């Protein structure tokens, strides 16, 4: 008898882009998936962080802390800018505390595999691990740390943060994947999310799969909202949403470098 397979949708890095989030949720609903886990970064970059938080609190079974969720509403943050002040001002009362109180990681069993989800790395939401990492960085992603807590180490790790979806597996069957970004996808700017499928809660081996899903949406409608609200850094937001070119590259006038580190940077 074939085991009963369940599906979980993993989303990440919505960054205030409600239009993209709604398109992705419509696709999830159309597939009959009811369980959604969110890997963080609800706010910043886009104009509707408040609304994104409200939707995710209602729709997501699991919500995890992201780096923007940690530092934007931090009462002890010393660095500020016009944009940061504007994004913080969009939050309603209590949302900043909700964001900073989110769990760092979430573990679950599926088809005999222990999955761990976090935003950026097992040590900090502020430590970035890109797709072109080395072997030591790969292995570190499967370790327990004070942030993740003790217990069985994961065999499958999913994370967000880099806005750059990928999948990797080694000979020990350790599986690492990045969900990419719903609201601020780099390179290919089409929103992307992941579907995990298997026998939920089972310690026995069973069919297991990961699927990446790209969902087109009305980019210009989202940019119209950002323009109408007077959101700072509009040109950078438009560059990212239309072309997948990081706003820092746009500002510097340098060729896009978000996806892959230069040889010098990789060696340092």
Backbone as numpy.savetxt, mean C-alpha at the origin, in Angstrom:
# Nx Ny Nz CAx CAy CAz Cx Cy Cz
-12.10 -34.65 -2.70 -12.94 -33.45 -2.70 -12.06 -32.21 -2.70
-12.36 -31.27 -3.58 -11.55 -30.06 -3.68 -11.85 -29.15 -2.49
-10.81 -28.60 -1.85 -11.04 -27.75 -0.67 -11.75 -26.46 -1.05
-12.43 -25.89 -0.10 -13.12 -24.62 -0.32 -12.10 -23.49 -0.28
-12.01 -22.74 -1.37 -11.05 -21.65 -1.46 -11.74 -20.32 -1.18
-11.06 -19.48 -0.41 -11.56 -18.14 -0.13 -10.59 -17.11 -0.69
-11.12 -15.93 -0.96 -10.32 -14.85 -1.52 -10.32 -13.62 -0.60
-9.14 -13.01 -0.51 -8.97 -11.77 0.24 -8.37 -10.75 -0.72
-8.95 -9.56 -0.77 -8.39 -8.47 -1.56 -7.46 -7.64 -0.70
-6.27 -7.37 -1.21 -5.29 -6.55 -0.50 -5.12 -5.23 -1.26
-5.38 -4.13 -0.58 -5.19 -2.82 -1.18 -4.18 -2.05 -0.36
-3.56 -1.04 -0.97 -2.58 -0.24 -0.24 -2.41 1.11 -0.92
-1.91 2.07 -0.16 -1.47 3.36 -0.69 -2.55 4.05 -1.53
-3.70 4.26 -0.90 -4.79 4.99 -1.56 -4.47 6.48 -1.64
-3.85 7.03 -0.62 -3.35 8.40 -0.61 -4.40 9.43 -1.03
-5.57 9.35 -0.41 -6.57 10.39 -0.62 -7.23 10.39 -1.99
-6.98 9.37 -2.80 -7.56 9.28 -4.14 -8.85 8.47 -4.06
-9.94 9.15 -3.72 -11.22 8.47 -3.54 -11.75 7.89 -4.84
-11.52 8.58 -5.95 -12.01 8.09 -7.24 -11.41 6.72 -7.57
-10.10 6.57 -7.37 -9.45 5.29 -7.64 -9.93 4.23 -6.66
-10.06 4.59 -5.39 -10.53 3.63 -4.39 -11.91 3.10 -4.75
-12.81 3.97 -5.14 -14.16 3.54 -5.48 -14.15 2.60 -6.68
-13.30 2.87 -7.67 -13.20 1.98 -8.83 -12.69 0.60 -8.43
-11.69 0.56 -7.57 -11.14 -0.71 -7.11 -12.17 -1.47 -6.27
-12.86 -0.77 -5.39 -13.88 -1.44 -4.58 -15.02 -1.98 -5.44
-15.38 -1.26 -6.49 -16.40 -1.77 -7.41 -15.93 -3.06 -8.07
-14.66 -3.13 -8.44 -14.12 -4.34 -9.05 -14.11 -5.49 -8.04
-13.70 -5.21 -6.82 -13.70 -6.22 -5.76 -15.11 -6.76 -5.54
-16.08 -5.86 -5.47 -17.47 -6.27 -5.27 -17.97 -7.12 -6.44
-17.61 -6.73 -7.66 -18.06 -7.46 -8.84 -17.52 -8.89 -8.85
-16.40 -9.12 -8.20 -15.81 -10.46 -8.12 -16.37 -11.26 -6.94
-17.24 -10.64 -6.16 -17.84 -11.33 -5.03 -16.92 -11.50 -3.84
-15.92 -10.63 -3.72 -14.96 -10.70 -2.61 -15.44 -9.77 -1.50
-15.55 -10.30 -0.30 -16.06 -9.51 0.82 -14.99 -9.14 1.83
-13.83 -9.81 1.79 -12.78 -9.56 2.77 -11.71 -8.68 2.13
-11.44 -7.54 2.76 -10.46 -6.59 2.25 -9.50 -6.24 3.37
-8.21 -6.33 3.08 -7.16 -5.91 4.00 -6.43 -4.72 3.39
-6.21 -3.69 4.19 -5.59 -2.46 3.71 -4.23 -2.30 4.37
-3.18 -2.12 3.54 -1.81 -2.09 4.04 -1.29 -0.68 4.30
-2.19 0.30 4.36 -1.79 1.61 4.86 -1.57 2.69 3.83
-1.28 3.88 4.32 -1.16 5.14 3.58 -2.51 5.53 2.96
-3.40 5.94 3.84 -4.73 6.39 3.47 -4.69 7.85 3.02
-3.74 8.61 3.53 -3.78 10.07 3.42 -2.54 10.60 2.72
-2.57 11.95 2.44 -1.45 12.61 1.80 -1.46 12.41 0.30
-0.84 13.30 -0.42 -0.68 13.29 -1.87 -1.96 13.65 -2.61
-3.10 13.10 -2.19 -4.38 13.36 -2.84 -5.31 14.17 -1.96
-6.47 14.61 -2.51 -7.30 15.61 -1.84 -8.30 15.10 -0.81
-8.58 13.78 -0.79 -9.71 13.36 0.05 -9.33 12.26 1.04
-8.35 12.58 1.88 -7.94 11.64 2.92 -9.06 11.34 3.90
-9.81 12.35 4.27 -10.91 12.15 5.23 -11.91 11.13 4.70
-12.32 11.29 3.45 -13.31 10.38 2.87 -12.74 8.98 2.69
-11.47 8.89 2.32 -10.83 7.57 2.16 -10.81 6.83 3.49
-10.47 7.53 4.56 -10.47 6.89 5.88 -11.86 6.38 6.22
-12.88 7.20 5.99 -14.25 6.78 6.31 -14.63 5.52 5.55
-14.31 5.47 4.26 -14.66 4.30 3.45 -13.89 3.07 3.93
-12.60 3.22 4.20 -11.78 2.07 4.59 -12.17 1.55 5.97
-12.56 2.43 6.86 -13.02 1.97 8.18 -14.29 1.14 8.04
-15.11 1.49 7.06 -16.35 0.75 6.85 -16.14 -0.54 6.08
-15.25 -0.53 5.08 -15.16 -1.65 4.14 -14.05 -2.65 4.44
-12.99 -2.23 5.12 -11.82 -3.09 5.28 -11.88 -3.86 6.60
-11.71 -5.16 6.49 -11.68 -6.03 7.67 -10.43 -5.79 8.49
-9.32 -5.50 7.81 -8.03 -5.23 8.45 -7.50 -3.91 7.91
-7.07 -3.03 8.79 -6.40 -1.78 8.41 -5.06 -1.71 9.13
-4.00 -1.41 8.38 -2.63 -1.43 8.88 -2.02 -0.03 8.76
-1.10 0.28 9.64 -0.43 1.58 9.68 0.52 1.75 8.49
0.48 2.94 7.89 1.44 3.32 6.85 2.33 4.46 7.33
3.35 4.80 6.56 4.27 5.85 6.98 3.58 7.23 7.00
2.74 7.53 6.02 2.02 8.80 6.03 1.03 8.84 7.20
0.43 7.72 7.51 -0.53 7.66 8.61 0.14 7.91 9.94
1.43 7.59 10.01 2.19 7.78 11.24 2.69 9.22 11.37
3.30 9.77 10.29 3.96 11.05 10.47 3.07 12.26 10.21
2.06 12.15 9.33 1.25 13.33 9.04 0.51 13.84 10.29
-0.18 12.97 11.05 -0.88 13.47 12.24 -0.05 13.43 13.53
1.26 13.22 13.41 2.11 13.14 14.59 2.16 14.51 15.29
1.70 14.61 16.52 1.70 15.91 17.20 3.09 16.45 17.48
4.11 15.57 17.41 5.48 15.99 17.66 6.27 16.23 16.36
5.59 16.17 15.22 6.29 16.39 13.95 6.81 17.82 13.88
8.08 17.98 13.54 8.69 19.30 13.49 8.72 19.86 12.07
8.85 19.00 11.07 8.88 19.49 9.69 7.46 19.76 9.21
7.28 20.88 8.52 5.96 21.20 7.98 6.12 21.89 6.63
5.05 21.94 5.88 5.01 22.62 4.59 3.57 22.99 4.32
3.35 23.79 3.30 1.98 24.16 2.94 1.15 22.92 2.64
1.74 21.96 1.91 0.99 20.76 1.53 0.68 19.89 2.74
1.66 19.68 3.61 1.41 18.86 4.79 0.33 19.47 5.67
0.38 20.77 5.85 -0.65 21.44 6.65 -2.03 21.28 6.02
-2.06 21.37 4.70 -3.35 21.24 3.99 -3.91 19.83 4.15
-3.07 18.80 3.92 -3.54 17.41 4.04 -3.98 17.10 5.47
-3.23 17.59 6.44 -3.62 17.36 7.83 -4.95 18.04 8.14
-5.15 19.24 7.59 -6.37 19.97 7.81 -7.61 19.33 7.22
-7.40 18.40 6.28 -8.54 17.70 5.68 -9.11 16.61 6.59
-8.36 16.21 7.60 -8.83 15.13 8.47 -9.88 15.65 9.44
-10.84 14.81 9.72 -11.85 15.17 10.71 -11.38 14.79 12.11
-12.09 15.26 13.11 -11.70 15.04 14.49 -11.58 13.54 14.81
-10.47 13.16 15.39 -10.24 11.77 15.79 -9.60 10.90 14.73
-9.59 11.35 13.47 -9.01 10.51 12.42 -7.49 10.36 12.56
-6.82 11.41 12.98 -5.37 11.31 13.17 -5.02 10.31 14.24
-5.76 10.31 15.33 -5.51 9.34 16.40 -5.82 7.92 15.92
-6.88 7.78 15.13 -7.21 6.46 14.58 -6.07 5.94 13.71
-5.55 6.81 12.84 -4.46 6.39 11.96 -3.24 5.94 12.77
-2.82 6.73 13.73 -1.60 6.43 14.47 -1.77 5.23 15.41
-3.03 4.86 15.67 -3.28 3.70 16.53 -3.45 2.40 15.77
-3.28 2.43 14.45 -3.45 1.21 13.67 -2.34 0.20 13.95
-2.62 -1.10 13.81 -1.58 -2.11 14.05 -0.47 -2.04 13.00
0.71 -2.46 13.41 1.87 -2.43 12.51 1.79 -3.52 11.44
1.30 -4.69 11.82 1.29 -5.82 10.90 0.10 -6.72 11.19
-0.12 -7.67 10.28 -1.21 -8.63 10.44 -0.77 -9.96 9.86
-0.93 -11.05 10.63 -0.57 -12.39 10.20 -1.82 -13.25 10.06
-1.80 -14.16 9.10 -2.87 -15.16 8.99 -2.35 -16.38 8.24
-3.05 -17.50 8.41 -2.73 -18.75 7.73 -3.64 -18.93 6.54
-3.08 -19.46 5.44 -3.89 -19.79 4.28 -3.17 -20.89 3.49
-3.84 -21.99 3.28 -3.29 -23.12 2.50 -1.93 -23.57 3.00
-1.74 -23.60 4.32 -0.49 -24.07 4.90 0.63 -23.06 4.87
0.34 -21.84 4.48 1.34 -20.78 4.42 1.00 -19.69 5.43
2.02 -19.22 6.12 1.80 -18.13 7.07 2.10 -16.82 6.38
1.08 -16.00 6.24 1.19 -14.72 5.54 1.36 -13.60 6.56
2.29 -12.71 6.29 2.43 -11.49 7.10 2.31 -10.28 6.19
1.48 -9.34 6.60 1.28 -8.09 5.89 1.79 -6.93 6.74
2.54 -6.04 6.14 2.90 -4.77 6.77 3.07 -3.73 5.67
3.34 -2.49 6.06 3.35 -1.44 5.04 4.64 -1.36 4.25
5.80 -1.39 4.95 7.05 -1.08 4.27 8.17 -2.07 4.54
8.38 -2.45 5.78 9.43 -3.39 6.16 9.09 -3.93 7.54
9.76 -4.98 7.99 9.43 -5.53 9.31 9.98 -4.69 10.47
10.77 -3.68 10.17 11.36 -2.88 11.24 10.67 -1.54 11.43
10.16 -0.94 10.35 9.59 0.40 10.45 8.74 0.71 9.23
7.69 1.50 9.44 6.89 1.96 8.30 7.66 2.99 7.47
8.79 3.46 8.00 9.57 4.49 7.32 10.81 3.93 6.61
10.99 2.62 6.63 12.14 2.02 5.94 11.66 1.37 4.64
12.18 1.87 3.53 11.70 1.46 2.21 12.54 0.32 1.65
11.88 -0.69 1.09 12.54 -1.81 0.43 12.00 -1.88 -0.99
12.82 -1.52 -1.96 12.38 -1.49 -3.35 12.45 -2.88 -3.98
11.92 -2.97 -5.18 11.88 -4.28 -5.84 13.27 -4.77 -6.21
14.23 -3.85 -6.42 15.59 -4.26 -6.81 16.51 -4.33 -5.59
16.00 -4.99 -4.53 16.76 -5.17 -3.29 17.78 -6.31 -3.45
18.65 -6.43 -2.46 19.61 -7.54 -2.49 19.07 -8.70 -1.65
19.85 -9.80 -1.59 19.38 -11.00 -0.89 19.19 -10.77 0.60
20.07 -9.99 1.22 19.93 -9.75 2.65 18.65 -8.99 2.96
18.28 -8.05 2.11 17.02 -7.33 2.31 15.82 -8.26 2.12
15.92 -9.15 1.14 14.86 -10.13 0.92 14.66 -11.00 2.16
15.73 -11.55 2.69 15.62 -12.44 3.85 15.13 -11.70 5.08
15.53 -10.45 5.23 15.11 -9.67 6.39 13.59 -9.49 6.43
12.97 -9.47 5.28 11.52 -9.25 5.23 10.74 -10.37 5.93
11.37 -11.52 6.14 10.69 -12.66 6.76 11.05 -12.84 8.24
11.74 -11.88 8.83 12.18 -12.01 10.21 11.17 -11.38 11.17
11.20 -11.86 12.42 10.47 -11.21 13.49 11.29 -10.06 14.04
10.62 -8.98 14.39 11.27 -7.80 14.95 10.42 -7.30 16.12
10.93 -6.35 16.89 10.08 -5.77 17.94 8.78 -5.19 17.39
8.81 -4.72 16.14 7.59 -4.14 15.55 6.57 -5.20 15.18
7.02 -6.35 14.67 6.08 -7.41 14.27 5.70 -8.31 15.43
6.57 -8.40 16.45 6.34 -9.30 17.56 6.90 -10.69 17.30
6.85 -11.53 18.32 7.36 -12.89 18.23 6.31 -13.82 17.61
6.70 -15.10 17.51 5.79 -16.10 16.95 6.40 -16.73 15.72
5.66 -17.62 15.08 6.17 -18.26 13.86 6.50 -17.23 12.80
7.63 -17.43 12.13 8.01 -16.48 11.08 7.16 -16.74 9.83
6.91 -15.73 9.04 6.06 -15.91 7.85 6.80 -16.62 6.73
6.04 -17.27 5.86 6.58 -17.82 4.62 6.15 -17.00 3.42
5.14 -16.15 3.61 4.68 -15.23 2.57 4.59 -13.84 3.20
5.18 -12.86 2.54 5.13 -11.48 3.04 4.60 -10.58 1.94
3.59 -9.77 2.29 3.07 -8.77 1.37 3.22 -7.39 1.98
3.59 -6.42 1.14 3.75 -5.05 1.64 3.40 -4.06 0.53
3.39 -2.77 0.87 3.06 -1.72 -0.09 4.19 -0.71 -0.15
3.90 0.56 0.12 4.87 1.63 0.32 5.55 2.13 -0.95
6.08 1.24 -1.80 6.88 1.69 -2.94 6.03 2.04 -4.16
4.74 1.73 -4.12 3.83 2.01 -5.24 4.26 1.28 -6.51
4.83 0.11 -6.34 5.51 -0.59 -7.43 5.30 -2.10 -7.26
4.27 -2.64 -7.91 3.88 -4.03 -7.68 4.90 -5.02 -8.25
5.17 -6.10 -7.49 6.02 -7.19 -8.00 5.81 -8.44 -7.17
6.38 -9.55 -7.65 6.27 -10.87 -7.01 7.62 -11.56 -7.09
8.04 -12.20 -5.99 9.34 -12.88 -5.95 9.26 -14.10 -5.05
9.93 -15.20 -5.44 9.94 -16.41 -4.62 11.32 -17.04 -4.70
11.79 -17.65 -3.59 13.09 -18.31 -3.60 12.93 -19.82 -3.52
14.04 -20.55 -3.47 14.00 -22.01 -3.48 13.45 -22.59 -2.18
13.40 -21.79 -1.13 12.79 -22.23 0.13 11.28 -21.93 0.16
10.74 -21.50 -0.96 9.32 -21.17 -1.13 8.91 -19.92 -0.36
9.90 -19.17 0.13 9.56 -17.86 0.70 9.07 -16.97 -0.43
7.93 -16.36 -0.21 7.27 -15.57 -1.24 7.12 -14.14 -0.77
7.65 -13.20 -1.56 7.57 -11.78 -1.25 6.84 -11.08 -2.39
5.87 -10.24 -2.02 5.18 -9.49 -3.07 4.83 -8.10 -2.57
4.72 -7.20 -3.52 4.30 -5.84 -3.24 2.96 -5.61 -3.93
2.00 -5.06 -3.18 0.66 -4.88 -3.71 0.58 -3.76 -4.75
1.60 -2.90 -4.81 1.45 -1.70 -5.61 0.51 -0.74 -4.92
0.04 0.26 -5.66 -0.76 1.34 -5.08 -2.10 1.48 -5.78
-3.13 1.70 -4.98 -4.46 1.99 -5.53 -4.53 3.42 -6.03
-4.07 4.37 -5.23 -4.32 5.76 -5.55 -3.17 6.54 -6.11
-1.97 5.94 -6.22 -0.79 6.70 -6.63 0.24 5.77 -7.25
-0.20 4.94 -8.19 0.67 3.92 -8.77 1.74 4.55 -9.64
2.98 4.09 -9.45 4.09 4.60 -10.22 4.37 3.75 -11.46
5.00 4.38 -12.44 5.32 3.76 -13.74 4.04 3.49 -14.51
3.37 2.36 -14.32 2.03 2.20 -14.85 1.08 2.85 -13.84
0.46 3.98 -14.20 -0.35 4.69 -13.21 -1.72 4.09 -12.95
-2.04 2.96 -13.60 -3.33 2.31 -13.38 -3.38 1.71 -11.98
-4.41 2.00 -11.18 -4.51 1.40 -9.84 -4.36 -0.11 -9.89
-3.71 -0.67 -8.87 -3.47 -2.10 -8.81 -3.72 -2.59 -7.39
-4.27 -3.80 -7.29 -4.43 -4.46 -5.99 -4.18 -5.95 -6.18
-4.16 -6.71 -5.07 -3.82 -8.13 -5.10 -4.98 -8.94 -4.53
-5.23 -10.09 -5.14 -6.17 -11.07 -4.59 -5.38 -12.29 -4.13
-5.51 -12.64 -2.86 -4.93 -13.86 -2.31 -6.03 -14.90 -2.21
-5.76 -16.11 -2.71 -6.78 -17.16 -2.69 -6.20 -18.45 -2.12
-6.97 -19.10 -1.25 -6.55 -20.37 -0.68 -7.54 -20.81 0.38
-7.13 -21.79 1.16 -7.97 -22.30 2.25 -7.61 -21.52 3.51
-8.46 -20.61 3.89 -8.16 -19.69 4.97 -8.12 -20.42 6.31
-7.06 -20.15 7.10 -6.91 -20.72 8.42 -6.38 -22.13 8.47
-6.05 -22.69 7.30 -5.63 -24.09 7.24 -4.11 -24.22 7.36
-3.66 -25.18 8.19 -2.24 -25.48 8.29 -1.80 -26.51 7.24
-2.76 -27.12 6.56 -2.46 -28.12 5.54 -2.22 -27.45 4.19
-1.30 -28.00 3.42 -1.05 -27.45 2.10 -2.27 -27.64 1.21
-2.55 -26.62 0.42 -3.70 -26.62 -0.48 -3.41 -25.61 -1.58
-4.22 -25.58 -2.63 -3.99 -24.58 -3.67 -3.90 -23.17 -3.11
-2.97 -22.40 -3.67 -2.70 -21.05 -3.19 -2.35 -20.19 -4.40
-2.89 -19.00 -4.45 -2.56 -18.14 -5.58 -2.57 -16.68 -5.18
-1.81 -15.89 -5.95 -1.79 -14.44 -5.87 -2.09 -13.89 -7.25
-2.99 -12.93 -7.31 -3.37 -12.33 -8.58 -3.27 -10.82 -8.47
-2.62 -10.18 -9.44 -2.55 -8.73 -9.50 -3.64 -8.24 -10.45
-4.38 -7.22 -10.01 -5.49 -6.71 -10.80 -5.30 -5.21 -11.03
-5.32 -4.79 -12.29 -5.27 -3.37 -12.64 -6.68 -2.89 -12.98
-7.06 -1.75 -12.42 -8.42 -1.24 -12.58 -8.37 0.19 -13.12
-8.75 0.42 -14.36 -8.78 1.79 -14.87 -9.86 2.62 -14.18
-9.67 3.92 -14.15 -10.64 4.81 -13.51 -10.56 6.18 -14.18
-11.41 7.10 -13.76 -11.48 8.43 -14.36 -10.46 9.35 -13.69
-9.26 9.38 -14.25 -8.18 10.18 -13.69 -8.55 11.66 -13.68
-9.13 12.13 -14.78 -9.42 13.56 -14.87 -10.48 13.98 -13.86
-11.40 13.10 -13.51 -12.39 13.43 -12.49 -11.71 13.62 -11.13
-10.73 12.76 -10.83 -9.99 12.90 -9.58 -9.19 14.20 -9.57
-8.55 14.53 -10.68 -7.78 15.76 -10.74 -8.67 16.99 -10.67
-9.88 16.89 -11.19 -10.81 18.01 -11.09 -11.16 18.30 -9.64
-11.32 17.24 -8.83 -11.59 17.44 -7.41 -10.39 18.10 -6.74
-9.19 17.62 -7.04 -7.98 18.19 -6.44 -7.85 19.66 -6.81
-8.13 20.00 -8.05 -8.04 21.39 -8.49 -9.10 22.25 -7.81
-10.31 21.76 -7.71 -11.41 22.52 -7.12 -11.20 22.79 -5.64
-10.54 21.87 -4.95 -10.30 22.06 -3.52 -9.09 22.94 -3.23
-8.34 23.31 -4.28 -7.15 24.12 -4.09 -6.00 23.37 -3.45
-5.92 22.07 -3.66 -4.87 21.27 -3.03 -3.49 21.71 -3.51
-2.53 21.91 -2.60 -1.16 22.22 -3.00 -0.54 21.06 -3.78
0.55 21.38 -4.49 1.31 20.39 -5.27 0.45 19.70 -6.33
-0.45 20.48 -6.93 -1.33 19.89 -7.93 -0.55 19.35 -9.14
0.46 20.08 -9.60 1.22 19.65 -10.77 1.88 18.29 -10.53
2.41 18.09 -9.31 3.03 16.81 -8.99 2.01 15.69 -8.93
0.85 15.99 -8.38 -0.22 14.98 -8.33 -0.66 14.60 -9.74
-0.82 15.58 -10.60 -1.23 15.30 -11.98 -0.17 14.47 -12.71
1.09 14.76 -12.47 2.17 13.99 -13.10 2.12 12.53 -12.69
1.88 12.29 -11.41 1.84 10.92 -10.91 0.61 10.18 -11.43
-0.55 10.82 -11.40 -1.78 10.13 -11.79 -1.87 9.92 -13.29
-1.42 10.90 -14.08 -1.53 10.78 -15.54 -0.42 9.92 -16.14
0.80 10.08 -15.60 1.96 9.50 -16.28 2.77 8.54 -15.43
2.46 8.41 -14.14 3.25 7.55 -13.27 4.65 8.07 -13.04
4.85 9.39 -13.19 6.15 10.02 -12.97 6.13 10.69 -11.60
7.01 10.27 -10.73 7.07 10.74 -9.35 7.27 12.25 -9.31
6.57 12.92 -8.41 6.61 14.39 -8.35 8.00 14.92 -8.06
8.82 14.16 -7.34 10.18 14.60 -7.09 11.01 14.65 -8.36
10.78 13.72 -9.27 11.48 13.73 -10.55 10.98 14.89 -11.41
9.68 15.14 -11.35 9.12 16.27 -12.10 9.74 17.58 -11.63
9.86 17.75 -10.33 10.38 19.00 -9.78 11.86 19.19 -10.10
12.62 18.09 -10.11 14.06 18.19 -10.34 14.42 18.33 -11.81
13.47 17.98 -12.68 13.76 18.00 -14.11 14.58 16.83 -14.57
14.82 15.87 -13.67 15.60 14.68 -14.01 14.71 13.62 -14.65
15.30 12.70 -15.42 14.50 11.59 -15.97 13.91 10.76 -14.83
12.75 10.14 -15.04 12.14 9.32 -13.99 13.10 8.25 -13.49
13.19 8.11 -12.17 14.12 7.15 -11.57 13.44 6.35 -10.46
12.11 6.46 -10.36 11.43 5.88 -9.22 11.53 4.36 -9.20
11.42 3.73 -10.37 11.28 2.28 -10.41 12.56 1.55 -10.03
13.70 2.00 -10.52 14.95 1.27 -10.30 16.03 2.23 -9.79
16.76 1.80 -8.78 17.85 2.61 -8.28 18.99 2.64 -9.28
19.74 3.73 -9.30 20.94 3.80 -10.14 21.97 2.82 -9.59
22.94 2.39 -10.43 24.00 1.50 -9.92 24.75 2.08 -8.74
25.00 3.40 -8.74 25.73 4.02 -7.64 24.91 3.96 -6.36
23.60 4.24 -6.49 22.74 4.21 -5.30 22.60 2.80 -4.76
22.50 1.82 -5.65 22.34 0.43 -5.23 23.58 -0.07 -4.51
24.76 0.45 -4.88 26.01 -0.01 -4.28 26.30 0.67 -2.94
25.64 1.80 -2.70 25.94 2.56 -1.48 25.23 1.98 -0.27
